[in-house]
Amino acid sequence: MEEIKMVDLLGQHNQIRQDIDSAIKSVIDSSAFIRGKQVKTFEENLARYLGAKHVIGCGNGTDALQIALMALGLEPGDKVLVPAFTYVATAEVIALLHLVPVMYDVNPRTFNTDAQVSLEYMDEFVDERTRAIVPVHLFGQCSQMDAILEFAHRHNLKVVEDCAQALGSKCTVGDKELFAGTIGDIGCTSFFPTKNLGCMGDGGALITNDDALAERIKMIANHGQKVKYHHDLIGCNSRLDTIQAAVLDVKLRHLDEYISARRKAAASYTRHLKAFDPLERYVCTPAECDFTTHTYHQYTLIVKDREKELSQDKSTRDVLKAFLAEKGIPSMIYYPLPLSRQAAFQNIAKKREDFNPEAEDSLHNSEFLADHVLSLPVHTCLQEDQIGYIVEAIKEFYLSANL
Ligand SMILES: *Cc1c(COP(=O)(O)O)cnc(C)c1O
């Protein structure tokens, strides 16, 4: 059996090495490293794949989120709703623009924004300064977009989807199946190498069906100019490199295969784990919602605490992680802290308690998840024998204890 890796970028690259080499060579030959023709070609191809009107490349996924909020014309002090259980970038850009991140909780089984948990109590503190919501499609599954759109409509909020982990996932909205990132006002994605569609460095994109927003986004990403050296808006310098666009255009042709490989690995994990009878008492395998496909950017377990570790003041999740590591199995904790426990947000972010003194523990799911999640290796080259080995190791962990 080959060494088990959390992600296997080289394995993926080896399958398409020649096409990537020639794509890169053609950029070098043209030497149009910035705003070369491959950027436009890739933007158009991705827009066609997603069924979106506009895709605008930019420097990375974090920039995409920042540019989206800038394009929506929010004013300093405006509030933006954001889940507490996400990668920091989602909320960082809100704070960076002197907007106020208002954190809400996520569903504890899907890790995402939903009607029952997240939106349930937000009516009570959304006011005229609340201008936008940034749902995240975490780990490859979409947040509950129909409920989010209804909520946003009711409160006149803009919707910016963070689909950095869910490019290629589809969500049912009304009678349509739409790609993640094409449902709200703007979708923001990342081409960080390990994402569903990854490049060989940094890259990102914004997705929108709104012509006027697309125009503003293009300007903001390019120093606020439409005509060279004529700056109408304050913008930034955030471009998708031509070389990265050329690489992405090759890999886009394989995105469906990559997604199938991830889904196959995930289905295999779940089948094996569910067949192991006592496991359900200890571990939750990822829940699949009926309104969204799951592209398994991560395969994330919830590891419950057992008496055995609790009595020693330890976390079962951490003990399992160490046990797997000893057997040569990498695993990761996405994310060990919710936003509410990040030092940088202590004096910046708000939560339900800040508006309703009687509310308490409004982010308890996010806090629980940070202490109990464990992501197993999942990538496009993961082999069945490797999955079998990982599952056997997990079984051994639970069988070696007093079941
Ligand atoms: C990766 C990621 C980002 C940021 O993307 P970068 O390209 O690394 O800047 C934002 N949000 C989420 C949820 C991510 O996973």
The ligand as a Gaussian input file, in Angstrom:
#p B3LYP/6-31G(d) Opt

LIG

0 1
 C       -9.833000      28.419000       1.170000
 C      -10.968000      29.209000       1.708000
 C      -11.032000      30.596000       1.569000
 C       -9.900000      31.451000       1.079000
 O       -9.291000      31.109000      -0.067000
 P       -7.755000      31.529000      -0.353000
 O       -7.628000      31.292000      -1.812000
 O       -6.893000      30.659000       0.480000
 O       -7.615000      32.968000      -0.006000
 C      -12.171000      31.251000       2.005000
 N      -13.179000      30.582000       2.573000
 C      -13.141000      29.243000       2.749000
 C      -14.313000      28.559000       3.374000
 C      -12.028000      28.523000       2.346000
 O      -11.997000      27.198000       2.552000

